[in-house]
Amino acid sequence: MRLLLVAILCASCVSDPALDSEEQAATTSFANDRAAFDYFIGKGLTANQAAGIVGNLDQESGVDPTIAQYGGGPGRGIAQWSVGGRWDTGTDSVAHYASVHGLSMTALNTQLDFIWYELTQIGYGYSQLQAAANVTDATLAFMDKYEICGTCASSQRIAYAKAVLAAYGADASPSYAATFVSQSWPLATDPLTIHCGESVAAQIVLKNTGTKPWDASTKLGTTVPRDRDSMFAGSDWLAPNRPAAVDGAVAPGANGTFSFSFEAPSGDACVPGTYHEHFGLVQESTTWFADNGGGPPDDQLEAQLVVVPADPTMPGTDGSAGETGSPEMNAGCSVGGGGGGGGTAGLCVLIGLVLRRRRA
């Protein structure tokens, strides 16, 4: 087990967080706990997850970026990275990261940045940490997958993490959060009809209820499952799984608009039936809003699309698409008088966006 010089020297002045609840309600035993906790909240982690990380750092180093392992061991910095390894050797080390970014490797923010780099770019248990719904699970996930310690003193790490959560968690509003405001087209009770090959303009307005501003990295993404390619992706989409980025910078408390279009399939891809498109908000390279308690949930913003044949005589439609699906399906979807011969009927899409509101 890594021994901490700070723990030995300060044994008489550092109270047990489990015994001194009145003190822990206002602060914690280590000076950098709040800064480290706020850093990970700012990255989109929940209060439980941020506290789980800081509880581990308390045990490793007291969150002291200049500390060396007691007794001459190889550990250095807040996470006690090893000399000859993650501290100073190779391209995935604190030393290399600091050099590339022009930072001091013994600065607190540099080391916090490097933890975030290792979590999000290399792994070290990031998915397990994100899945943790309570402070104990978050502490153990970071301990097992990131610290990878021998004799870990897990109960002490959990106690530190709970103290951090008690001291700072109540003030931790989600960094990235949103609520529904409006949309530019009717709800599913009054659907919008478009022809195969046409596009229909769409806008979703959402309010920024988090603590961080939105920018060009704040995007509407496909969900259920996440990052799936949409069959209704328009030519103006950023990618088949990203309808749009927010229009401009959006401060906390302000509304943001996401503008895009649904493009009806054509040809063989345009098969009659009912389809559901789900969306959520994502801060690229940081977090999905739903992952840090900010919402909206992955299944809350839904577009219901009902594909049926259309009148091929209307301008701008795909009159050459031909009939698709089984004869039985086509027979039940005829519209107007464009029956047989070479001019087969096109298809249309009835589109309505449904906001499924959950009860608290």
C-alpha positions in Angstrom: 0.0 0.0 0.0 1.2 3.5 -0.8 2.0 5.3 2.4 1.4 9.0 2.7 3.9 11.3 4.3 1.1 13.8 4.9 -1.0 11.3 6.7 1.8 10.4 9.1 2.9 14.0 9.8 -0.6 15.2 10.3 -2.2 12.2 12.1 -2.9 14.3 15.2 -4.4 17.2 13.3 -6.6 15.4 10.7 -9.9 14.3 12.1 -11.6 11.1 11.1 -14.4 12.2 8.7 -16.7 9.6 10.2 -16.2 11.1 13.7 -16.2 14.8 13.0 -19.4 15.3 11.1 -19.9 18.9 12.1 -16.5 19.9 10.7 -17.0 17.8 7.5 -20.3 19.6 6.8 -18.3 22.7 6.1 -15.0 21.4 4.8 -12.8 18.4 4.5 -9.4 17.5 5.8 -7.4 18.3 2.7 -7.1 21.8 1.2 -7.4 20.9 -2.5 -10.5 18.7 -2.1 -12.9 21.4 -3.2 -10.9 22.4 -6.2 -10.6 18.8 -7.3 -14.3 18.0 -6.7 -15.4 21.1 -8.7 -13.0 20.2 -11.5 -14.7 16.8 -12.1 -18.2 18.3 -11.7 -17.2 20.7 -14.4 -16.3 17.8 -16.6 -19.9 16.5 -16.3 -19.5 13.8 -13.6 -22.1 13.5 -10.9 -21.4 14.5 -7.4 -21.1 10.9 -6.4 -18.6 10.2 -9.1 -16.5 13.3 -8.5 -16.4 12.6 -4.7 -15.4 9.0 -5.5 -12.3 10.2 -7.4 -11.4 12.8 -4.7 -11.7 10.2 -1.9 -9.1 8.1 -3.7 -6.8 11.1 -4.2 -7.2 11.9 -0.5 -5.9 8.4 0.4 -3.1 8.5 -2.3 -1.7 12.0 -1.6 -4.0 14.3 0.3 -4.5 15.9 -3.2 -1.0 17.3 -2.9 0.5 17.7 -6.4 4.1 18.1 -5.1 4.2 15.0 -2.8 6.5 12.1 -3.2 5.8 8.7 -1.8 6.8 8.3 1.8 9.9 6.1 2.3 11.4 6.8 -1.1 8.9 4.9 -3.1 8.1 5.7 -6.8 4.8 7.4 -6.3 4.4 11.0 -7.3 1.7 13.6 -7.4 -2.0 13.5 -6.5 -2.6 10.0 -7.9 0.9 8.7 -7.0 1.9 7.9 -10.5 5.1 5.8 -10.6 8.5 7.1 -11.6 9.6 5.1 -14.6 6.0 4.7 -15.6 2.9 7.0 -15.8 4.7 9.8 -14.0 7.7 10.4 -16.3 8.1 7.7 -19.0 6.5 7.5 -22.4 3.9 9.5 -24.3 1.2 8.7 -21.8 2.8 10.2 -18.8 2.4 13.3 -16.7 5.7 14.6 -17.8 4.9 14.2 -21.5 1.4 15.7 -21.1 2.8 18.7 -19.3 5.5 19.3 -21.9 3.2 19.1 -24.8 0.8 21.5 -23.3 3.4 23.9 -21.8 2.4 23.2 -18.2 4.1 22.5 -14.9 3.8 18.8 -14.1 3.6 19.6 -10.4 0.6 22.0 -10.8 -2.7 20.8 -9.5 -4.7 21.6 -12.6 -2.1 19.8 -14.8 -2.5 16.6 -12.8 -6.3 16.9 -12.8 -6.2 17.4 -16.6 -4.0 14.3 -16.9 -6.4 12.2 -14.8 -9.2 13.3 -17.2 -7.0 12.5 -20.2 -6.3 9.0 -18.9 -9.9 8.4 -18.1 -11.4 9.6 -21.4 -8.6 8.8 -23.9 -7.1 5.7 -22.5 -9.8 4.1 -20.3 -8.8 3.2 -16.8 -12.4 2.4 -15.8 -14.2 5.5 -17.2 -17.2 3.4 -18.2 -17.4 1.8 -14.8 -17.1 5.2 -13.1 -19.9 6.7 -15.3 -22.1 3.7 -14.4 -21.7 4.3 -10.7 -24.9 5.6 -9.1 -23.6 6.0 -5.6 -20.4 7.3 -3.9 -19.3 3.8 -2.7 -19.5 2.3 -6.2 -17.7 5.3 -7.7 -14.9 5.1 -5.2 -14.3 1.4 -5.7 -14.5 1.8 -9.5 -11.8 4.4 -9.5 -9.7 2.5 -7.0 -9.9 -0.8 -8.9 -9.6 0.5 -12.5 -7.5 3.7 -12.2 -5.4 3.5 -9.1 -4.9 -0.3 -9.4 -3.5 -0.4 -5.9 -2.3 -3.4 -3.9 -3.5 -3.1 -0.3 -5.9 -0.3 -1.0 -7.6 0.6 2.4 -10.9 0.8 0.6 -12.9 1.6 3.7 -10.8 4.7 4.3 -11.1 5.8 0.7 -14.9 5.5 0.9 -14.9 7.5 4.2 -12.9 10.3 2.5 -15.3 10.2 -0.5 -18.4 10.4 1.7 -16.9 13.4 3.6 -16.3 15.2 0.3 -19.8 14.4 -0.9 -21.2 15.7 2.4 -19.2 18.9 2.3 -19.6 19.9 -1.3 -22.2 17.7 -3.0 -25.2 19.8 -2.0 -23.8 22.7 -4.1 -23.1 20.6 -7.1 -25.6 21.5 -9.8 -25.2 19.5 -13.0 -22.7 21.2 -15.4 -24.7 20.2 -18.5 -28.5 20.1 -18.2 -31.4 21.1 -20.3 -35.2 21.2 -20.3 -37.7 21.3 -23.2 -39.1 24.7 -24.3 -40.7 24.4 -27.7 -40.6 23.0 -31.2 -41.4 24.4 -34.6 -43.8 21.7 -35.8 -46.9 20.1 -34.5 -47.0 17.3 -32.0 -47.9 13.8 -33.1 -51.6 14.6 -32.5 -51.4 16.9 -35.6 -48.7 15.3 -37.7 -46.8 17.0 -40.6 -46.9 15.3 -44.0 -43.9 15.3 -46.4 -43.2 13.5 -49.6 -40.5 10.9 -50.2 -37.2 12.7 -50.9 -38.4 16.0 -49.4 -37.0 17.6 -46.4 -38.9 19.3 -43.6 -37.2 22.0 -41.6 -37.3 21.5 -37.8 -36.2 23.3 -34.7 -36.0 22.3 -31.1 -35.6 25.0 -28.4 -34.1 23.8 -25.1 -33.2 25.8 -21.9 -29.7 25.6 -20.5 -30.4 24.6 -16.8 -26.8 23.6 -16.1 -23.9 25.6 -14.8 -21.8 25.5 -18.0 -22.4 27.6 -21.1 -23.2 25.8 -24.4 -21.0 26.2 -27.5 -20.3 24.6 -30.8 -19.6 21.3 -29.1 -23.1 21.1 -27.6 -25.0 18.9 -30.0 -28.2 17.0 -30.5 -27.4 13.3 -30.9 -29.3 10.2 -31.7 -30.2 7.9 -28.8 -32.0 4.6 -28.0 -29.4 3.4 -28.7 -26.9 6.3 -28.6 -25.0 7.3 -31.7 -27.0 5.2 -34.1 -27.3 6.3 -37.7 -30.7 7.7 -38.4 -32.5 6.7 -41.6 -34.1 10.2 -41.6 -30.8 12.1 -41.5 -31.1 15.2 -43.7 -28.3 16.6 -45.9 -27.8 19.4 -43.3 -27.1 17.0 -40.5 -23.5 17.2 -39.0 -23.4 13.4 -39.2 -25.9 10.6 -39.4 -25.9 10.5 -35.6 -25.8 14.3 -35.0 -28.7 16.4 -36.3 -27.2 19.8 -35.2 -25.1 21.8 -32.9 -26.6 24.6 -30.8 -27.0 27.9 -32.7 -24.4 30.2 -31.0 -23.2 30.4 -27.4 -25.9 29.8 -24.7 -25.3 31.0 -21.2 -26.9 29.2 -18.2 -30.5 30.1 -17.9 -30.8 31.0 -21.6 -32.5 29.1 -24.4 -30.6 27.4 -27.2 -32.0 26.4 -30.7 -31.0 23.3 -32.6 -32.0 23.6 -36.3 -32.0 20.7 -38.7 -34.3 18.8 -41.0 -35.9 15.4 -41.4 -35.3 14.0 -44.9 -37.8 11.3 -45.9 -36.2 8.1 -47.4 -36.6 7.4 -51.1 -36.5 4.4 -53.3 -36.3 1.0 -51.6 -35.4 2.6 -48.3 -38.8 4.2 -48.1 -40.9 1.4 -46.6 -44.3 2.0 -45.1 -44.5 1.7 -41.4 -44.1 3.5 -38.1 -40.6 4.6 -37.0 -39.3 6.3 -33.8 -36.4 8.7 -33.6 -35.0 9.5 -30.2 -32.6 12.4 -29.3 -30.5 13.6 -26.4 -27.9 16.3 -25.8 -24.2 15.6 -25.8 -21.2 17.9 -25.0 -18.7 16.3 -27.4 -15.6 14.7 -25.8 -17.1 15.5 -22.3 -20.4 13.9 -21.5 -24.0 13.1 -22.5 -26.3 15.4 -20.5 -28.3 12.4 -19.2 -25.2 10.9 -17.7 -24.7 13.6 -15.0 -28.2 14.0 -13.9 -28.9 17.0 -16.1 -31.2 15.4 -18.7 -33.1 15.2 -20.8 -33.2 11.4 -20.5 -32.3 9.4 -23.6 -36.0 8.5 -24.3 -37.6 11.8 -23.7 -37.3 13.6 -27.0 -38.9 11.4 -29.6 -39.9 11.9 -33.2 -42.6 9.5 -34.4 -42.5 9.0 -38.2 -45.2 7.1 -40.0 -44.3 6.3 -43.6 -47.1 6.1 -46.2 -47.4 6.5 -49.9 -47.9 10.1 -51.3 -49.4 11.9 -54.3 -46.7 11.6 -57.0 -48.1 14.7 -58.9 -46.9 17.1 -56.2 -43.8 19.1 -57.1 -40.5 18.1 -55.5 -41.5 14.5 -54.7 -39.7 11.4 -55.8 -42.1 10.1 -58.4 -39.6 7.6 -59.8 -39.1 5.8 -56.4 -41.5 3.0 -57.3 -43.6 0.9 -55.0 -41.7 -0.7 -52.0 -42.6 -3.3 -49.5 -45.0 -6.2 -49.9 -48.1 -5.9 -52.2 -50.3 -6.1 -49.2 -48.6 -3.1 -47.6 -48.8 -1.1 -50.8 -52.4 -1.9 -51.3 -53.3 -0.4 -48.0 -51.3 2.8 -48.6 -52.6 4.0 -51.9 -53.3 7.8 -52.1 -54.9 9.6 -55.0 -55.2 8.3 -58.6 -51.7 7.5 -59.7 -52.1 3.7 -59.8 -50.2 1.5 -62.2 -48.1 1.9 -65.3 -44.7 3.5 -65.3 -45.7 6.4 -62.9 -45.8 4.6 -59.6 -46.8 6.3 -56.4 -44.3 7.9 -54.2 -44.2 7.7 -50.4 -44.5 10.3 -47.7 -43.7 10.6 -44.1 -45.9 11.9 -41.4 -43.7 13.5 -38.8 -44.5 14.7 -35.3 -42.2 15.2 -32.5 -43.4 13.8 -29.1 -42.0 15.0 -25.9 -42.6 12.3 -23.4 -42.8 13.9 -20.0 -42.0 11.7 -17.1 -43.7 12.2 -13.8 -41.3 13.1 -11.0 
